[in-house]
């Protein structure tokens, strides 16, 4: 009948089983859509919250690819009357999207330069062959580098170094499982704690700066560093210690693997003028971020670096096109658009008021409780979503939760980096997990310890050091 066969019915039922969570999400959205609008919340704000809830459900269950979820967010904003097509398109593309696009492309260009083995030798020269020192060195270098050039770039650069040391130690990876875990987690968690240190450390920071500007607040690159970088330095030795207690390495010293690494580096190509020019370009990008980010924008400067690499012939467009994760950029822009409309429709203020009504007395009695609630909310969401999506959605809400929006915004941006608990919470975690040398349950085994430490430390730090410097 109507051209449908028994096979068509079978295919349809198979599609339903595969997309059940998509159908459940759409059904939940329809139910919410026909419920009365909460008191004090504009209709557009309520519909924006429905989009947030349904998008979160799909991001958690992933019945469709993440870029498709991004497209759902954008078209739903238009169909629900949140804004016109042009208004939604305008909210999708801003300097924060330029930054993530530029930084992903810079990652491709930097990795092509083959600096990984030389970085490895530099770490070994500083730490020696003692495993405890190497773990500290990996954590420190990953943190410092990621604070300037982004966690995904550093994780991709450092992973081959750790895998080389592991394989030089033993041909059977199962015999060095703890060594594998401690080295790989030192990269992932080092990248996460370092990414909070500067505005260029991650897209989440750029999104928060965008929200600051919308609220007529300003913080320079150096001001951000002065407020946040001490927290990076404090966490480095603590994280290295927690990792070594959680995964006791099978070897106290890595003599043979270090010797093999030195021989490998000696056989590699010498530094050339091209390598020097490539390093100078990334240096100028960094200087641009420090001195011109407020006037030009972090994203524009990042794209200038990409353009320079292409003009100098260090990377081809084909390489950038093939290795840049365009789906990440689309999802990034969609969550920024959603965050913009959460604020524009009044949903952010309404949600913030609900939190204040629930915890207001506690916040007044114990001032630090405001930060504790923000940290708990942000950390929880960051381990379900990506850190950037968390800040994009939660930022407009938390900025309305306290008397000092700059303080609360910084706490939100920092806490969004605490994606220690799962392999998919942060790009650095996903990259080291892709090595196959650590298990998903290992993230929970050590993640809760590092996460609890970071959360408590941030609340104390924000209510002591920031009061002191202000």
C-alpha positions as CSV (number, residue, x, y, z in Angstrom):
1,X,0.0,0.0,0.0
2,X,1.3,3.5,-1.0
3,X,4.6,1.7,-2.0
4,X,5.4,0.6,1.5
5,X,6.5,-3.0,1.9
6,X,7.1,-5.3,4.9
7,X,10.8,-4.4,4.5
8,X,9.9,-0.7,4.8
9,X,8.1,-1.4,8.1
10,X,11.1,-3.4,9.4
11,X,13.4,-0.5,8.5
12,X,11.1,2.0,10.2
13,X,11.0,0.0,13.4
14,X,14.8,-0.4,13.3
15,X,15.1,3.4,12.9
16,X,12.7,3.9,15.9
17,X,14.9,1.7,18.1
18,X,18.0,3.6,17.0
19,X,16.5,7.0,17.5
20,X,14.4,6.3,20.6
21,X,16.1,9.0,22.7
22,X,15.6,11.5,19.9
23,X,11.8,10.7,19.9
24,X,11.7,10.7,23.7
25,X,13.4,14.1,23.7
26,X,11.0,15.5,21.1
27,X,8.0,14.2,23.1
28,X,9.3,15.8,26.2
29,X,9.8,19.1,24.4
30,X,6.2,19.0,23.1
31,X,4.8,18.3,26.6
32,X,6.8,21.3,28.0
33,X,5.7,23.5,25.1
34,X,2.0,23.0,25.9
35,X,2.5,23.5,29.7
36,X,1.6,26.9,31.2
37,X,4.5,29.4,31.1
38,X,6.0,29.8,34.6
39,X,5.1,33.1,36.4
40,X,7.5,35.9,35.8
41,X,9.1,34.2,32.8
42,X,8.5,35.7,29.3
43,X,7.2,33.2,26.7
44,X,10.4,33.5,24.6
45,X,12.4,32.8,27.7
46,X,10.4,29.7,28.5
47,X,10.8,28.4,24.9
48,X,14.5,29.1,25.1
49,X,14.7,27.0,28.3
50,X,12.8,24.2,26.5
51,X,15.5,24.3,23.8
52,X,18.2,24.1,26.5
53,X,16.5,21.1,28.1
54,X,16.0,19.2,24.9
55,X,19.5,20.0,23.6
56,X,21.0,18.7,27.0
57,X,19.0,15.5,26.7
58,X,20.3,14.9,23.2
59,X,23.9,15.8,24.1
60,X,23.8,13.3,27.0
61,X,22.1,10.4,25.0
62,X,23.6,11.4,21.6
63,X,20.9,9.9,19.4
64,X,22.1,12.1,16.6
65,X,25.6,13.5,15.9
66,X,26.6,16.6,17.9
67,X,26.7,18.8,14.8
68,X,23.1,17.8,14.1
69,X,22.2,18.8,17.7
70,X,23.8,22.2,16.9
71,X,21.6,22.6,13.9
72,X,18.6,21.6,16.0
73,X,19.4,24.5,18.4
74,X,19.7,27.0,15.6
75,X,16.5,26.0,13.7
76,X,14.5,25.7,16.9
77,X,15.4,29.2,17.9
78,X,13.9,30.5,14.6
79,X,10.8,28.2,14.7
80,X,10.1,29.0,18.3
81,X,10.2,32.7,17.6
82,X,13.2,33.4,19.7
83,X,14.6,35.6,16.9
84,X,14.5,36.1,13.1
85,X,16.8,34.0,10.9
86,X,19.2,36.9,10.6
87,X,19.2,37.6,14.3
88,X,20.0,33.9,15.1
89,X,22.7,33.9,12.4
90,X,24.2,37.0,14.0
91,X,24.3,35.5,17.5
92,X,25.9,32.4,16.1
93,X,29.1,34.0,14.7
94,X,31.3,36.2,16.9
95,X,34.9,36.5,18.0
96,X,34.6,33.5,20.3
97,X,33.8,31.3,17.3
98,X,36.7,32.9,15.4
99,X,38.9,31.9,18.3
100,X,37.9,28.2,18.4
101,X,38.2,28.0,14.6
102,X,41.6,29.7,14.6
103,X,42.9,27.7,17.6
104,X,41.9,24.3,16.0
105,X,43.6,25.3,12.8
106,X,46.7,26.5,14.7
107,X,46.8,23.1,16.4
108,X,47.0,21.4,13.0
109,X,49.8,23.8,11.9
110,X,51.8,23.4,15.1
111,X,51.6,19.6,15.2
112,X,52.9,19.5,11.6
113,X,56.1,21.1,12.7
114,X,57.2,17.9,14.6
115,X,58.2,19.6,17.9
116,X,57.1,16.7,20.1
117,X,60.4,14.8,20.4
118,X,62.3,18.0,21.2
119,X,59.8,18.9,23.9
120,X,60.2,15.4,25.3
121,X,64.0,15.8,25.5
122,X,63.6,19.2,27.1
123,X,61.4,17.7,29.8
124,X,63.8,14.9,30.5
125,X,66.7,17.3,30.7
126,X,64.8,19.2,33.4
127,X,63.4,16.2,35.4
128,X,66.0,13.5,35.0
129,X,65.0,9.9,34.7
130,X,63.1,9.6,38.0
131,X,59.4,8.7,37.3
132,X,58.0,11.0,40.0
133,X,59.9,14.0,38.5
134,X,58.9,13.1,35.0
135,X,55.2,13.0,36.1
136,X,55.6,16.4,37.7
137,X,57.3,17.6,34.5
138,X,54.6,16.3,32.2
139,X,51.9,17.9,34.4
140,X,53.8,21.3,34.6
141,X,54.7,21.5,30.9
142,X,51.2,20.5,29.9
143,X,49.6,23.1,32.2
144,X,51.9,25.9,31.2
145,X,51.7,25.3,27.4
146,X,47.9,24.8,27.5
147,X,47.4,28.0,29.3
148,X,48.6,29.8,26.2
149,X,47.9,27.7,23.1
150,X,44.9,25.6,24.2
151,X,44.4,22.2,25.8
152,X,43.6,20.2,22.6
153,X,46.8,21.4,20.9
154,X,49.0,20.5,23.9
155,X,47.3,17.1,24.5
156,X,47.8,16.2,20.8
157,X,51.4,17.3,21.0
158,X,52.2,15.6,24.3
159,X,50.5,12.2,23.7
160,X,53.1,10.8,21.3
161,X,55.8,11.7,23.8
162,X,54.1,9.8,26.7
163,X,53.4,6.8,24.4
164,X,57.0,6.7,23.2
165,X,58.3,6.6,26.8
166,X,55.8,3.9,27.7
167,X,56.7,1.7,24.8
168,X,60.4,2.2,25.4
169,X,59.8,1.0,29.0
170,X,58.0,-2.2,28.0
171,X,56.8,-3.8,24.8
172,X,53.8,-5.2,26.8
173,X,51.7,-2.3,27.8
174,X,49.7,-4.4,30.3
175,X,52.8,-4.7,32.4
176,X,53.1,-0.9,32.8
177,X,49.4,-0.1,33.1
178,X,50.0,2.2,36.1
179,X,52.9,4.0,34.4
180,X,50.7,4.5,31.4
181,X,47.9,5.9,33.5
182,X,50.0,8.3,35.5
183,X,51.8,9.7,32.4
184,X,48.6,10.1,30.3
185,X,46.6,11.6,33.1
186,X,49.4,14.0,33.9
187,X,48.9,15.3,30.3
188,X,45.1,15.4,30.4
189,X,44.8,16.9,33.9
190,X,47.8,19.2,33.4
191,X,46.0,20.6,30.2
192,X,42.8,21.1,32.2
193,X,44.3,23.0,35.1
194,X,46.5,25.1,32.8
195,X,43.6,26.0,30.4
196,X,42.2,28.4,33.0
197,X,45.4,30.5,33.3
198,X,44.8,32.9,30.4
199,X,42.0,34.0,28.1
200,X,43.6,32.0,25.2
201,X,43.7,28.8,27.3
202,X,40.3,27.7,26.0
203,X,37.1,28.7,24.2
204,X,35.2,28.8,27.5
205,X,37.4,31.8,28.6
206,X,36.7,33.7,25.4
207,X,32.9,33.1,25.8
208,X,33.0,34.5,29.3
209,X,35.0,37.6,28.1
210,X,32.3,38.1,25.5
211,X,29.6,38.0,28.2
212,X,31.7,40.4,30.3
213,X,31.8,42.9,27.4
214,X,28.0,42.6,26.9
215,X,27.6,43.5,30.6
216,X,30.0,46.5,30.2
217,X,32.7,44.7,32.2
218,X,36.3,44.6,31.2
219,X,39.3,42.3,32.0
220,X,42.6,42.4,30.1
221,X,44.7,39.4,29.3
222,X,47.3,40.3,32.0
223,X,44.5,41.1,34.6
224,X,43.1,37.6,34.0
225,X,46.6,36.1,34.4
226,X,47.2,38.0,37.6
227,X,43.8,36.7,39.1
228,X,44.0,33.1,37.9
229,X,47.5,32.0,37.1
230,X,48.6,31.4,40.8
231,X,45.8,28.9,41.0
232,X,47.3,27.0,38.1
233,X,50.7,26.9,39.8
234,X,49.2,25.8,43.1
235,X,47.4,22.9,41.5
236,X,50.3,21.5,39.5
237,X,52.2,19.7,42.4
238,X,48.9,18.6,44.0
239,X,47.6,17.0,40.9
240,X,51.0,15.3,40.2
241,X,50.9,13.9,43.8
242,X,47.3,12.6,43.6
243,X,48.1,10.9,40.3
244,X,51.1,9.0,41.7
245,X,49.1,7.9,44.8
246,X,46.2,6.7,42.6
247,X,48.4,4.9,40.1
248,X,51.7,3.8,41.7
249,X,54.1,3.4,38.7
250,X,55.8,0.0,38.2
251,X,59.2,1.7,37.7
252,X,60.8,4.3,40.0
253,X,63.3,5.2,37.3
254,X,63.0,5.1,33.5
255,X,66.7,4.7,32.6
256,X,66.4,2.6,29.5
257,X,63.4,4.4,28.0
258,X,65.1,7.8,28.5
259,X,68.3,6.5,26.8
260,X,66.3,5.3,23.8
261,X,64.5,8.7,23.6
262,X,67.8,10.6,23.6
263,X,69.0,8.4,20.7
264,X,65.7,8.9,18.8
265,X,66.0,12.7,19.1
266,X,69.6,12.6,18.1
267,X,68.6,10.9,14.8
268,X,65.8,13.3,14.1
269,X,66.3,16.4,11.8
270,X,68.1,19.4,13.1
271,X,66.3,22.7,13.8
272,X,66.1,24.7,10.6
273,X,65.3,28.3,9.7
274,X,61.8,27.2,8.8
275,X,61.3,25.8,12.3
276,X,62.5,29.1,13.8
277,X,60.1,31.1,11.6
278,X,57.2,28.8,12.7
279,X,58.1,29.4,16.3
280,X,58.3,33.2,15.8
281,X,54.7,33.2,14.3
282,X,53.3,31.5,17.3
283,X,55.2,33.9,19.5
284,X,53.7,36.9,17.7
285,X,50.2,35.3,18.1
286,X,50.8,35.0,21.8
287,X,52.0,38.7,22.0
288,X,48.9,39.7,20.1
289,X,46.7,38.0,22.6
290,X,48.5,39.7,25.5
291,X,48.5,43.2,24.2
292,X,45.8,43.6,21.6
293,X,43.0,41.1,22.5
294,X,40.7,43.8,23.9
295,X,40.9,46.0,20.8
296,X,41.2,43.4,18.0
297,X,39.8,40.2,19.6
298,X,41.4,36.8,20.4
299,X,39.7,35.2,17.5
300,X,41.0,37.7,14.9
301,X,44.5,37.3,16.2
302,X,44.3,33.5,16.1
303,X,43.1,33.6,12.4
304,X,46.0,36.0,11.6
305,X,48.3,33.3,12.9
306,X,46.7,30.7,10.7
307,X,46.9,33.1,7.7
308,X,50.6,33.6,8.4
309,X,51.3,29.9,8.5
310,X,49.5,29.4,5.1
311,X,51.3,32.4,3.5
312,X,54.7,31.1,4.7
313,X,53.9,27.6,3.3
314,X,54.0,25.8,6.7
315,X,50.5,24.3,6.2
316,X,48.2,23.7,3.3
317,X,44.5,24.4,3.2
318,X,43.9,20.8,2.4
319,X,45.6,19.8,5.7
320,X,43.5,22.4,7.6
321,X,40.3,21.3,6.0
322,X,40.9,17.6,6.6
323,X,42.1,17.9,10.2
324,X,39.9,20.7,11.6
325,X,36.9,19.5,13.5
326,X,34.2,21.6,11.8
327,X,31.5,19.9,13.8
328,X,33.0,21.3,17.0
329,X,32.9,24.8,15.5
330,X,29.2,24.5,14.6
331,X,28.3,23.1,18.0
332,X,30.4,25.9,19.6
333,X,28.6,28.6,17.7
334,X,25.2,27.1,18.4
335,X,25.7,27.0,22.2
336,X,26.9,30.6,22.1
337,X,23.7,31.6,20.2
338,X,21.7,29.7,22.8
339,X,23.6,31.5,25.6
340,X,23.0,34.9,24.0
341,X,19.3,34.2,23.8
342,X,19.0,32.9,27.3
343,X,20.2,36.3,28.3
344,X,18.2,38.3,25.7
345,X,14.9,36.7,26.5
346,X,15.1,37.2,30.3
347,X,15.5,33.4,30.9
348,X,18.9,34.0,32.6
349,X,17.6,36.5,35.2
350,X,14.6,34.2,35.9
351,X,16.8,31.1,36.4
352,X,19.2,33.1,38.6
353,X,16.3,34.3,40.7
354,X,15.1,30.7,41.2
355,X,18.6,29.7,42.5
356,X,18.6,32.8,44.8
357,X,15.2,32.0,46.1
358,X,16.3,28.5,46.9
359,X,19.7,29.3,48.4
360,X,19.5,33.0,49.1
361,X,19.4,32.8,52.9
362,X,22.4,30.4,52.9
363,X,24.3,32.8,50.6
364,X,23.7,35.8,52.9
365,X,24.7,33.9,56.0
366,X,27.8,32.3,54.4
367,X,29.2,34.5,51.5
368,X,31.4,31.8,50.2
369,X,28.3,29.6,49.6
370,X,27.5,31.6,46.5
371,X,30.8,30.5,44.9
372,X,30.3,26.9,46.2
373,X,26.9,26.7,44.5
374,X,28.3,28.1,41.2
375,X,31.3,25.8,41.3
376,X,29.1,22.7,42.0
377,X,26.6,23.6,39.3
378,X,29.3,24.4,36.7
379,X,31.4,21.3,37.5
380,X,28.4,19.0,37.3
381,X,27.3,20.4,33.9
382,X,30.9,20.5,32.5
383,X,31.2,16.8,33.0
384,X,27.9,16.2,31.1
385,X,28.5,18.8,28.4
386,X,31.7,20.3,27.1
387,X,33.3,23.1,29.1
388,X,32.5,25.7,26.4
389,X,28.9,24.6,26.1
390,X,28.6,24.9,29.9
391,X,29.9,28.4,30.0
392,X,27.8,29.4,27.0
393,X,24.6,28.2,28.6
394,X,25.3,28.8,32.3
395,X,27.3,32.0,32.0
396,X,24.4,34.4,31.6
397,X,22.7,32.7,34.6
398,X,25.6,32.9,37.0
399,X,26.4,36.4,36.1
400,X,23.1,37.4,37.6
401,X,23.6,35.4,40.8
402,X,25.9,37.7,42.8
403,X,26.7,41.4,43.4
404,X,30.1,41.1,41.7
405,X,29.5,39.7,38.1
406,X,33.2,39.7,37.3
407,X,33.9,37.6,40.3
408,X,31.1,35.1,39.6
409,X,31.9,35.0,35.9
410,X,35.6,34.1,36.6
411,X,34.5,31.4,39.0
412,X,32.2,29.9,36.4
413,X,34.9,29.9,33.7
414,X,37.4,28.3,36.0
415,X,35.1,25.6,37.3
416,X,34.1,24.7,33.8
417,X,37.6,23.3,33.3
418,X,37.0,20.6,36.0
419,X,36.0,18.0,33.5
420,X,38.0,15.3,35.2
421,X,35.3,12.6,35.7
422,X,34.7,11.2,32.2
423,X,36.7,10.5,29.0
424,X,34.4,12.8,27.0
425,X,34.1,15.8,29.3
426,X,37.1,17.6,27.8
427,X,39.1,17.4,24.6
428,X,42.3,16.6,26.5
429,X,40.7,13.7,28.2
430,X,39.2,12.3,24.9
431,X,42.6,12.6,23.2
432,X,44.5,10.6,25.9
433,X,41.7,8.1,26.1
434,X,42.0,7.5,22.4
435,X,45.5,6.0,23.0
436,X,43.8,2.8,24.3
437,X,46.2,2.7,27.2
438,X,43.7,3.8,29.9
439,X,40.1,2.7,30.7
440,X,37.0,4.8,31.1
441,X,36.7,3.8,34.7
442,X,40.2,5.1,35.4
443,X,38.8,8.7,34.9
444,X,36.3,8.2,37.8
445,X,38.9,6.5,39.9
446,X,41.2,9.5,40.0
447,X,38.8,12.2,38.7
448,X,36.8,12.5,41.9
449,X,39.9,13.1,43.9
450,X,41.3,15.8,41.6
451,X,37.8,17.3,41.1
452,X,37.1,17.6,44.8
453,X,40.5,19.2,45.4
454,X,40.0,21.7,42.6
455,X,36.5,22.6,43.7
456,X,37.5,23.2,47.4
457,X,40.6,25.0,46.4
458,X,38.8,27.4,44.0
459,X,36.2,28.4,46.7
460,X,39.0,29.1,49.2
461,X,41.2,30.9,46.6
462,X,38.4,33.1,45.3
463,X,37.5,34.2,48.8
464,X,41.1,34.9,50.0
465,X,43.5,35.7,47.2
466,X,41.0,37.8,45.2
467,X,40.0,39.8,48.2
468,X,43.7,40.4,49.0
469,X,44.6,41.7,45.5
470,X,41.4,43.7,45.1
